[in-house]
Amino acid sequence: MIEIKKYICIGCPVGCPLQLEHENNRIKEVSGYECNRGAKYARQEFTDPRRSISTTVMISGALRPRLPVKVSGAIHKDQILEAARKIHELQIEAPVEMGQVLIKDFSGEKGIDVIACRSMKRVADEISACRTKKPGRRKAGKPE
């Protein structure tokens, strides 16, 4: 018996309403897409749905209390909540460089890492850098 799954494509801004016809978990046809990304998305969503994660983690010794991070590749949709919990348990010590791998092979998936999305210096380094800057001259009558 042929069954129909309906999806809204997230492959591009159009958001095409997709229909995937399948029989015994075998894809028969995908329709409703305006570009090839729609067909690819429907097939992926049916066979192995995956999502990306971007969030923040605690960082100590930095000017800001949270560090933005992301997972370098999509992980299985069923693992999203557990993955977010694991990432939120992470506590980082400054300094951190953008692109730095914080967790390698996250959740046992080779090549999928948790990486820093921003560089953050240590507070002491930041303060000493400010102190060594020479103050600029202001022109009379013009406030900074």
C-alpha positions as CSV (number, residue, x, y, z in Angstrom):
1,M,0.0,0.0,0.0
2,I,1.4,3.4,-1.0
3,E,1.6,5.9,1.8
4,I,2.3,9.7,1.6
5,K,4.5,11.8,3.9
6,K,4.3,15.5,3.7
7,Y,7.1,17.9,4.5
8,I,7.9,21.6,4.2
9,C,11.3,22.0,2.5
10,I,13.9,23.9,4.4
11,G,16.5,23.7,1.7
12,C,16.0,27.2,0.5
13,P,13.8,30.3,1.4
14,V,10.8,29.2,-0.8
15,G,9.6,26.5,1.6
16,C,8.0,24.1,-1.0
17,P,5.2,21.8,0.2
18,L,6.7,18.3,-0.5
19,Q,5.0,15.0,-0.9
20,L,6.9,11.7,-0.7
21,E,5.2,8.6,-1.7
22,H,6.5,5.3,-0.3
23,E,5.7,1.7,-0.1
24,N,7.2,-0.5,2.6
25,N,9.8,2.2,3.3
26,R,10.8,2.3,-0.4
27,I,10.5,5.7,-1.9
28,K,8.4,5.8,-5.1
29,E,8.1,9.5,-5.9
30,V,8.8,13.0,-4.5
31,S,6.7,15.9,-5.7
32,G,6.1,19.5,-5.0
33,Y,9.6,20.8,-5.1
34,E,10.8,23.7,-7.3
35,C,14.5,22.9,-7.0
36,N,16.6,19.8,-6.6
37,R,17.3,20.6,-3.0
38,G,13.6,19.9,-2.2
39,A,13.8,16.3,-3.6
40,K,17.1,15.8,-1.7
41,Y,15.7,17.1,1.5
42,A,12.5,14.9,1.3
43,R,14.6,11.8,0.7
44,Q,17.0,12.7,3.5
45,E,14.2,13.5,5.9
46,F,12.5,10.2,5.2
47,T,15.5,7.9,5.4
48,D,17.8,9.6,7.9
49,P,16.5,12.9,9.4
50,R,19.4,15.1,10.7
51,R,19.7,18.6,12.3
52,S,22.4,21.0,13.1
53,I,22.9,22.6,16.6
54,S,24.1,26.0,17.5
55,T,24.0,27.1,21.2
56,T,26.2,28.6,23.9
57,V,28.3,27.2,26.7
58,M,29.7,28.6,29.9
59,I,33.2,30.1,29.7
60,S,35.2,31.3,32.6
61,G,38.0,33.9,32.6
62,A,36.5,35.9,29.6
63,L,34.7,39.2,29.4
64,R,31.4,37.4,28.5
65,P,29.9,34.5,30.4
66,R,28.8,32.4,27.4
67,L,30.6,31.2,24.3
68,P,28.7,30.5,21.1
69,V,29.4,27.0,19.7
70,K,28.0,24.8,16.9
71,V,28.2,21.2,15.8
72,S,30.3,21.0,12.6
73,G,27.8,18.6,10.9
74,A,24.3,17.5,11.2
75,I,23.4,14.8,13.8
76,H,20.5,12.4,13.9
77,K,17.2,14.2,14.8
78,D,16.5,11.7,17.6
79,Q,19.8,12.7,19.3
80,I,19.2,16.5,19.4
81,L,18.0,16.9,23.0
82,E,20.7,14.6,24.4
83,A,23.3,16.3,22.4
84,A,22.2,19.8,23.6
85,R,22.4,18.5,27.2
86,K,25.9,17.2,26.7
87,I,27.0,20.5,25.1
88,H,25.5,22.6,27.9
89,E,27.4,20.6,30.5
90,L,30.6,21.8,28.8
91,Q,32.6,24.5,30.7
92,I,35.4,26.2,28.9
93,E,38.3,28.2,30.2
94,A,39.4,31.3,28.2
95,P,41.3,31.9,25.9
96,V,39.4,30.3,23.0
97,E,39.9,30.8,19.3
98,M,37.1,30.8,16.7
99,G,37.1,27.4,15.0
100,Q,38.8,25.7,18.0
101,V,37.5,22.1,18.4
102,L,36.0,21.8,21.9
103,I,34.7,18.2,21.6
104,K,36.1,15.9,18.9
105,D,33.9,13.2,17.3
106,F,30.9,14.4,19.2
107,S,28.4,11.6,20.2
108,G,30.7,9.1,18.6
109,E,30.2,10.4,15.1
110,K,33.6,10.7,13.3
111,G,34.3,14.1,11.9
112,I,31.4,15.8,13.7
113,D,32.9,18.2,16.3
114,V,31.7,20.9,18.6
115,I,33.5,24.1,17.7
116,A,33.8,27.6,19.0
117,C,32.1,30.2,16.9
118,R,33.9,33.2,18.4
119,S,37.3,34.0,19.8
120,M,37.4,35.0,23.5
121,K,40.6,36.3,25.2
122,R,41.2,35.9,28.9
123,V,40.0,38.9,31.0
124,A,43.5,39.6,32.3
125,D,44.9,39.6,28.7
126,E,42.1,41.9,27.6
127,I,42.7,44.3,30.5
128,S,46.4,44.5,30.0
129,A,45.9,45.2,26.2
130,C,43.6,48.1,27.1
131,R,46.2,49.5,29.5
132,T,49.0,49.4,27.0
133,K,47.0,51.4,24.3
134,K,48.1,55.0,24.1
135,P,45.2,57.4,24.4
136,G,44.5,59.3,21.3
137,R,44.3,63.1,21.2
138,R,40.9,64.7,21.1
139,K,40.2,67.8,19.1
140,A,38.9,70.7,21.1
141,G,35.2,71.1,21.1
142,K,34.3,67.6,19.8
143,P,33.2,65.1,22.3
144,E,34.1,61.4,21.8
